[in-house]
Amino acid sequence: MSELIKVEVSDGIQIITVNRPEAKNAINLEAAQAMAAALEDLDSRDDVRIGILTGAGGTFSSGMDLKAFAQSGQRPLVADRGFAGLNEKPPRKPLIAAVEGYALAGGCEMALASDLIVAANNAKFGLPEVKRGLVASSGGMLRLPRRLPYHIAMEIILTGDMLTAERAHAFGLVNRLTEPGKALEGALELARTIVANGPLAVQTAKSIVSQATDWDQDGMFDRQRPLVAHIFTSADAKEGATAFAEKRKPVWQGK
């Protein structure tokens, strides 16, 4: 794995750290490719249940490396995965963004591509692309209006101004706030709660929730039914019920 993206695995949790603090964790093509490899690893490993995405040096990410873009036109896009190797193809397993400092432009879009967000209470989010004659085309314009009230999302997208973590939390964009420097710790606490649950159920739940926003009311249960059938006949479902009856912690097999 590239030193631009550091990966640690412990107790079923993979921590992915963007490691370009000297560049405010801006994403260049090499970092995007390494991120894609880390996410492929997250989904393929049986011993990993969930991922946490964070940034080194007190900043989540400032987005695309504008110096590389200005010098050579380089954009940090990975085929079929989009910006940062993440934004157009998030992992099948849950991903938590642990945000310190700034999550701006593509960095904000990376947080939006995650399933949950834990942020320091002094962190800031923003899509400043319009200030540079660009648009937030890596998910900002698509995901933000689904996570925030329409007029608030439009204000952030059209002004390019920043949104504080506390205001984002008040709108429900951020799951949990922490003291500065504690976002990763808060994300690990949340991740451990999820890891304790049935892995097959967690992955299936994420898949359905992410798809169901586009389902029509009349047919939504028909579309859900074949996607959950395997859960009720799984070894994990039997183990969960048995463990409950025996008053013990379940031992999950993920099948």
C-alpha positions in Angstrom: 0.0 0.0 0.0 1.3 3.5 -0.8 2.5 5.6 2.1 0.0 8.2 0.9 -2.7 6.0 2.2 -2.0 4.2 5.4 -4.0 1.2 6.5 -4.3 -0.4 9.9 -6.6 -3.4 10.9 -7.6 -4.2 14.4 -10.5 -6.1 15.9 -12.4 -6.2 12.7 -12.0 -2.5 11.9 -9.9 -1.1 9.1 -8.6 2.4 9.6 -7.7 4.2 6.3 -5.7 7.4 6.7 -5.0 9.9 4.0 -1.4 10.7 4.7 -0.5 13.9 2.9 -0.6 16.4 5.9 1.9 18.7 4.1 -0.8 19.1 1.4 -3.8 19.2 3.7 -4.4 15.6 2.6 -5.3 16.7 -0.9 -5.9 13.7 -3.2 -3.7 13.2 -6.2 -3.9 10.3 -8.6 -1.5 8.1 -6.7 -3.4 8.6 -3.5 -6.7 7.8 -5.3 -5.3 4.6 -6.7 -4.0 3.6 -3.2 -7.4 4.4 -1.7 -9.2 2.2 -4.3 -6.8 -0.7 -3.3 -7.6 -0.1 0.4 -11.3 -0.2 -0.2 -11.0 -3.4 -2.3 -9.1 -4.8 0.6 -11.8 -3.7 3.1 -14.5 -5.6 1.1 -12.5 -8.7 0.4 -11.2 -9.5 3.9 -13.2 -11.8 6.0 -11.6 -10.5 9.2 -12.7 -6.9 8.5 -16.3 -5.8 9.2 -16.2 -2.0 8.9 -13.9 0.8 7.7 -13.0 4.2 9.1 -11.7 7.0 6.8 -9.7 9.8 8.3 -6.8 12.2 7.6 -3.4 12.7 9.1 -2.2 15.9 10.8 -5.5 17.3 12.0 -7.2 17.7 8.6 -9.6 15.3 6.9 -9.0 16.3 3.3 -8.9 19.5 1.2 -10.1 17.6 -1.8 -8.5 17.4 -5.2 -4.8 18.3 -5.5 -5.2 21.6 -7.3 -1.5 22.0 -7.9 -1.3 18.8 -9.8 -4.5 19.8 -11.7 -3.1 23.2 -12.6 0.3 21.8 -13.7 -0.8 18.8 -15.7 -4.6 18.6 -15.7 -4.3 15.5 -13.6 -7.6 14.5 -11.9 -7.6 11.9 -9.1 -10.1 9.6 -10.7 -10.1 5.8 -10.7 -11.9 3.9 -13.4 -15.4 2.9 -12.2 -14.7 4.2 -8.7 -14.5 8.0 -9.4 -12.8 10.6 -7.3 -10.4 9.3 -4.7 -11.2 5.7 -5.6 -14.3 6.1 -3.4 -17.0 8.5 -4.4 -18.7 6.6 -7.3 -18.3 3.2 -5.7 -18.4 3.1 -1.9 -17.5 -0.2 -0.3 -20.1 -2.8 0.4 -19.2 -2.7 4.1 -20.0 0.3 6.2 -17.6 3.2 6.2 -17.3 5.9 8.9 -15.7 9.3 8.1 -13.7 10.6 11.2 -13.4 14.3 10.4 -10.9 16.7 12.1 -10.2 20.2 10.7 -11.4 20.7 7.2 -13.4 18.4 4.9 -13.6 20.6 1.8 -14.5 20.1 -1.9 -13.6 16.5 -2.8 -12.8 15.9 0.9 -16.4 16.9 1.8 -17.6 14.6 -1.0 -15.5 11.8 0.5 -17.3 12.3 3.8 -20.7 12.3 2.0 -19.8 9.0 0.3 -19.3 7.4 3.8 -22.2 5.9 5.7 -21.7 7.7 9.0 -19.8 10.8 10.0 -18.1 11.5 13.4 -16.6 15.0 13.6 -14.7 17.2 16.0 -16.9 20.0 17.1 -14.6 22.6 15.5 -14.4 20.8 12.1 -15.7 22.5 9.0 -17.3 21.1 5.8 -17.7 22.8 2.5 -18.0 22.7 -1.3 -16.0 25.7 -2.4 -15.7 24.6 -6.1 -17.8 27.5 -7.4 -15.2 29.9 -6.0 -12.7 28.4 -8.4 -15.0 28.1 -11.4 -15.6 24.4 -10.8 -18.6 22.4 -9.6 -18.8 19.6 -7.0 -19.2 16.8 -9.5 -17.9 14.0 -7.3 -21.1 13.6 -5.3 -21.5 17.0 -3.6 -24.4 18.2 -5.9 -26.0 14.7 -5.8 -25.7 13.6 -2.2 -25.8 16.9 -0.2 -29.5 17.7 -1.1 -30.4 14.2 0.1 -28.8 14.8 3.4 -29.8 18.4 4.2 -32.8 20.5 3.7 -33.0 21.7 0.1 -32.3 25.4 0.7 -29.5 24.7 3.1 -27.8 22.4 0.6 -28.3 25.0 -2.2 -26.7 27.7 0.0 -23.6 25.6 0.6 -23.3 24.5 -3.0 -24.0 28.0 -4.6 -22.0 30.2 -2.1 -19.1 27.8 -1.6 -19.1 28.9 2.1 -18.3 26.4 4.9 -20.6 24.6 7.2 -19.6 24.1 10.8 -19.7 20.6 12.3 -22.1 21.8 15.0 -24.5 23.1 12.4 -24.1 19.9 10.3 -24.8 17.9 13.4 -28.0 19.9 14.1 -29.2 19.1 10.5 -28.4 15.4 11.0 -25.4 15.3 8.5 -23.0 14.4 11.3 -23.8 11.5 13.6 -21.6 12.3 16.6 -19.6 15.3 17.7 -16.4 15.0 19.7 -13.8 17.3 21.3 -11.0 18.3 18.9 -8.6 15.6 18.3 -11.1 12.9 19.3 -12.9 12.2 16.1 -11.1 8.9 15.4 -11.7 7.8 18.9 -15.4 8.5 18.5 -15.5 6.7 15.2 -13.8 3.7 16.7 -16.5 3.6 19.5 -19.2 3.7 16.9 -17.5 1.1 14.8 -17.2 -1.3 17.7 -20.9 -1.1 18.3 -21.5 -2.0 14.7 -18.9 -4.8 14.6 -20.7 -6.5 17.5 -23.7 -7.1 15.2 -24.2 -9.8 12.6 -21.9 -9.0 9.6 -24.2 -10.4 7.0 -27.2 -8.5 8.4 -25.1 -5.2 8.6 -24.0 -5.5 4.9 -27.5 -6.3 3.7 -29.0 -3.5 5.7 -26.5 -1.0 4.2 -27.2 -2.3 0.7 -31.0 -1.9 1.0 -30.9 1.5 2.7 -28.6 2.9 0.0 -30.8 1.6 -2.8 -34.3 2.1 -1.3 -34.3 5.9 -1.7 -35.2 5.5 -5.3 -37.8 2.8 -4.9 -41.5 3.6 -5.4 -43.9 3.1 -2.5 -46.0 0.5 -4.2 -43.3 -1.9 -5.1 -40.7 -1.4 -2.4 -41.5 -4.5 -0.4 -41.5 -6.6 -3.5 -38.0 -5.3 -4.3 -36.7 -5.8 -0.8 -38.1 -9.4 -0.4 -35.5 -11.2 -2.5 -32.6 -9.2 -1.0 -33.4 -10.2 2.6 -34.6 -13.8 2.0 -31.1 -15.2 2.7 -30.9 -13.4 6.0 -33.7 -15.4 7.6 -32.2 -18.7 6.6 -28.6 -17.8 7.5 -26.4 -19.4 10.1 -26.0 -16.0 11.7 -29.8 -15.6 12.2 -29.9 -19.0 13.9 -26.9 -18.1 16.0 -28.4 -14.7 17.0 -31.6 -16.3 18.2 -29.8 -19.1 20.0 -27.4 -16.7 21.7 -30.3 -14.6 22.9 -32.0 -17.7 24.3 -28.8 -18.8 26.0 -28.0 -15.3 27.3 -24.6 -15.2 25.7 -22.8 -13.2 23.0 -23.3 -14.5 19.5 -20.4 -15.9 17.5 -20.9 -14.7 14.0 -19.9 -16.6 10.9 -20.9 -14.0 8.4 -23.0 -16.6 6.5 
